[in-house]
Amino acid sequence: MSRSLRYFIEGLFVTAAFRILSLLPYGVASGLCGRLLRCIGPFLGRTKTARSNLTRAMPELDAAAIDRIIGDMWENLGRVMGEFPHVGKMSAQEFAEIVTVKGAENIATAKQGATSTIFFSAHIANFEMANKTMAVYDCPMALVYRRGNNPIIDRLIQQTRDHYQSEGLAKGTTGSRQLIRALRQQRPVGMALDQKMNTGIPIRFFGREAMTATAIASLALKFDCPIIPIQVVRHAGVCHEVTIMPPLDYEKTGDTAIDIRKIMTKINTLMEQWIRENPAQWIWIHNRWPDEADGRDDG
């Protein structure tokens, strides 16, 4: 089967599923997909990666605890899939019924600043709620993202996010130019920083060196931008708590390489803390710490 035909079939299936889920009540779509992925996820090949990551990152866990986390992880990921078609069209009132926001004053501070602000989060709980929160508080972000392999699915995702992002910034040359433009226009920018980046630098993450993208540190130092973390936690079922934290404390010593490493170490340490608090809400199926021998890259 040719790649273009495969992409068309995949795109047709995902688009149909998206439309069906969007017609279901929010809680029904979330619960249905959560239960489905909890059932089939443990039998997928990615579970082997998740188990390996958990065993090496959190060696204090026994096999039963790891199995529970993996089952809960698949349910959370399924819920994210079921909820996604609803996030874009969700009203502020509907949002307030399921999301509690803490630290909203830090959004106001960012909006009043004389420079752009770079916000960061991780793929924890329903990570789209971080982006939706900013839009509800009248501060939509230009979101940096990795373009999907399937252009049909990628377009569907971006069309949904366009309801709550100011702009989608695909990683690459064009996206980098758009990112610089957004910062110069003093618009808020959002990034998720928990995935591997081959062109990054090794920074400790769960006690092991992990290739980590440094763009957020480089740009913050160049444009004197505050860096604000956004933590998302799922509570019972569809409910979430989003915390907009105070800006990270960092300094410019004049040695850019050292300053970047210090910033990225702080960021990885904070994200690790988030994950340890709710390990089942992170996506452990990514090849965050690839074995040098097999050379796999999940992007």
C-alpha positions in Angstrom: 0.0 0.0 0.0 1.4 3.4 -0.9 2.0 6.0 1.7 -0.5 8.4 0.3 -3.3 5.8 0.2 -2.4 4.7 3.8 -2.6 8.3 4.9 -5.9 8.8 3.2 -7.4 5.7 4.9 -6.0 6.7 8.3 -7.3 10.2 7.8 -10.8 9.0 6.8 -11.0 6.8 9.8 -9.8 9.4 12.3 -12.0 12.1 10.8 -15.0 9.9 11.1 -14.2 9.0 14.7 -13.6 12.7 15.5 -17.0 13.6 14.1 -18.8 10.8 16.0 -17.1 11.7 19.3 -17.9 15.4 18.8 -21.6 14.5 18.7 -21.5 12.5 22.0 -21.7 14.3 25.3 -18.3 15.3 26.6 -18.3 12.8 29.6 -19.6 10.0 27.4 -16.9 10.5 24.7 -14.2 10.7 27.4 -15.3 7.6 29.3 -15.9 5.5 26.2 -12.4 6.2 24.8 -10.8 5.8 28.2 -12.3 2.4 28.7 -11.6 1.3 25.2 -7.9 2.2 25.4 -7.6 0.7 28.9 -8.7 -2.6 27.4 -6.6 -2.7 24.3 -3.6 -0.5 25.3 -1.8 -3.1 27.4 -1.7 -5.4 24.4 -0.1 -2.9 22.1 3.7 -2.9 21.4 4.1 0.5 23.0 3.3 -1.0 26.4 6.7 -2.6 26.3 8.3 0.8 26.0 6.2 2.2 28.8 7.1 -0.7 31.1 10.8 -0.3 30.3 10.6 3.5 30.9 8.8 3.1 34.2 11.1 0.3 35.4 14.2 2.4 34.8 12.8 5.8 35.8 11.1 4.6 39.0 12.9 1.5 40.2 11.1 1.6 43.6 7.9 0.4 41.9 7.0 -3.2 41.9 5.5 -5.1 38.9 1.9 -4.7 40.2 2.3 -0.9 40.6 3.8 -0.6 37.1 0.8 -2.6 35.7 -1.6 -0.3 37.4 0.1 2.8 36.2 0.2 1.5 32.6 -3.5 0.7 32.7 -4.4 4.1 34.1 -2.0 5.7 31.6 -3.9 4.1 28.7 -7.2 5.2 30.1 -6.0 8.8 30.5 -4.7 8.8 26.9 -8.0 7.4 25.7 -9.8 10.1 27.6 -7.6 12.8 26.0 -8.6 11.4 22.6 -12.3 11.4 23.5 -12.2 14.9 24.9 -10.2 16.5 22.2 -13.1 17.0 19.7 -14.9 19.0 22.4 -12.2 21.3 23.6 -12.3 23.7 20.7 -16.0 24.3 20.9 -16.2 24.4 24.7 -17.6 27.6 26.1 -16.1 29.4 29.0 -19.0 28.3 31.2 -18.6 24.6 30.2 -14.9 25.0 30.8 -15.4 26.3 34.3 -17.6 23.4 35.2 -14.8 20.9 34.7 -11.6 22.9 35.1 -10.3 24.6 38.3 -7.6 27.2 37.6 -5.0 28.3 40.1 -2.5 31.1 39.7 -4.6 33.0 37.2 -2.9 36.2 38.4 0.2 35.0 36.7 -1.6 35.2 33.4 -2.6 38.8 34.1 1.0 39.6 35.0 2.2 38.1 31.7 -0.4 40.1 29.7 0.7 43.4 31.3 4.4 42.7 30.7 6.6 44.7 28.3 7.9 41.6 26.6 6.5 38.3 25.4 6.1 35.4 27.8 7.0 31.8 27.1 4.7 29.3 28.8 5.6 25.6 29.0 3.8 22.4 30.0 4.1 18.7 29.4 2.0 15.9 28.0 0.3 15.2 31.3 -3.4 14.6 32.0 -5.3 16.4 29.2 -2.5 18.7 28.2 -4.8 20.6 25.8 -6.4 22.1 28.9 -3.3 24.2 29.4 -3.8 25.8 26.0 -7.5 26.2 26.5 -7.1 27.8 29.9 -5.0 30.6 28.3 -7.6 31.3 25.7 -10.4 31.4 28.2 -8.4 34.0 30.1 -8.1 36.0 26.9 -4.4 35.1 26.4 -4.3 32.6 23.5 -0.8 31.3 22.8 1.1 30.7 19.6 1.8 27.0 20.1 4.9 25.2 19.0 4.1 21.7 17.8 5.6 18.8 15.9 3.9 18.4 12.5 2.2 15.0 12.3 3.3 12.5 9.6 -0.3 12.2 8.2 -1.2 15.6 6.8 -4.9 14.9 7.0 -4.8 14.2 10.7 -2.4 17.0 11.3 -4.8 19.5 9.6 -7.7 18.2 11.7 -5.7 18.7 14.9 -4.7 22.2 13.9 -8.2 23.2 12.9 -9.4 22.2 16.3 -6.6 24.1 18.1 -7.3 27.2 16.0 -10.3 27.7 18.3 -8.0 28.4 21.3 -4.5 29.1 19.9 -3.4 32.3 18.2 -1.2 30.5 15.8 0.3 27.0 15.2 4.1 27.0 14.9 5.3 23.8 13.3 8.8 22.9 14.2 11.2 23.6 11.3 12.6 26.6 9.4 9.2 28.3 8.7 7.9 27.7 12.2 11.1 29.1 13.7 10.7 32.3 11.8 7.0 32.5 12.9 8.2 31.9 16.5 10.7 34.8 16.4 8.0 37.0 14.9 5.6 36.2 17.7 8.2 37.0 20.3 9.0 40.3 18.7 5.3 41.1 18.6 5.2 40.4 22.3 2.6 37.6 21.9 2.6 34.7 24.4 4.1 31.5 23.2 3.5 27.9 24.4 5.6 24.8 24.3 5.5 21.2 25.6 9.0 20.2 26.6 8.9 16.6 27.7 9.7 14.8 24.5 13.1 13.8 23.0 14.9 16.2 20.7 17.9 14.9 18.8 19.4 18.3 18.4 19.1 19.2 22.1 21.6 18.7 24.9 21.7 15.9 27.5 20.0 17.0 30.7 19.2 14.7 33.7 15.6 13.5 33.7 14.6 10.8 36.2 18.3 10.2 37.0 19.3 9.6 33.4 20.6 11.8 30.6 17.8 12.8 28.2 18.3 14.8 25.0 16.4 18.0 25.7 15.4 20.9 23.4 16.9 24.2 24.5 15.0 26.6 22.4 12.9 27.9 25.3 16.1 28.8 27.3 17.9 30.4 24.3 14.8 32.5 23.4 14.1 33.6 26.9 17.7 34.7 27.3 17.7 36.5 23.9 14.4 38.3 24.4 14.4 38.7 28.2 11.2 36.6 28.4 9.7 35.3 31.6 9.3 31.5 31.5 6.0 30.4 33.2 5.2 26.7 33.9 1.7 25.4 33.5 0.8 22.2 35.4 -2.3 20.1 34.4 -3.7 17.4 36.7 -6.7 15.2 36.0 -9.0 14.6 38.9 -12.0 12.2 38.9 -13.1 11.5 35.4 -13.2 14.6 33.2 -12.3 17.2 35.9 -8.9 19.0 35.7 -6.9 21.4 37.8 -4.7 23.8 35.9 -2.0 25.7 37.8 -0.3 28.7 36.2 2.9 28.9 38.3 5.1 32.0 39.0 7.8 32.7 36.5 11.0 30.6 36.8 13.9 32.3 38.5 16.9 32.4 36.2 19.8 34.7 35.6 22.0 35.9 32.7 25.6 35.4 33.7 27.1 36.2 30.3 27.9 32.5 29.7 25.0 31.5 27.5 25.9 27.8 27.5 25.9 27.6 31.3 22.7 29.7 31.6 20.9 27.5 29.1 21.9 24.3 31.0 20.8 25.8 34.3 17.4 26.7 32.9 16.8 23.4 31.2 17.9 21.5 34.4 15.3 23.5 36.4 12.6 22.7 33.8 13.4 19.0 33.6 13.4 18.9 37.4 10.0 20.5 37.6 8.5 18.3 35.0 9.9 15.2 36.7 8.2 16.4 39.9 4.9 16.7 38.1 5.2 13.2 36.7 6.2 11.7 40.0 3.1 13.2 41.6 0.8 11.6 39.0 2.8 9.0 37.1 -0.2 7.5 35.4 -1.1 10.8 33.7 2.2 11.1 31.7 2.6 9.4 28.3 5.3 6.8 29.1 5.0 5.2 25.6 7.4 7.7 24.0 11.0 6.7 23.6 12.3 9.5 25.8 15.5 7.6 26.7 16.4 5.7 23.5 18.9 2.9 23.7 21.9 4.0 21.7 22.1 0.6 20.1 18.7 0.5 18.4 18.7 4.2 17.2 15.0 4.5 17.4 13.5 8.0 17.3 9.9 8.8 18.1 10.4 12.5 17.4 
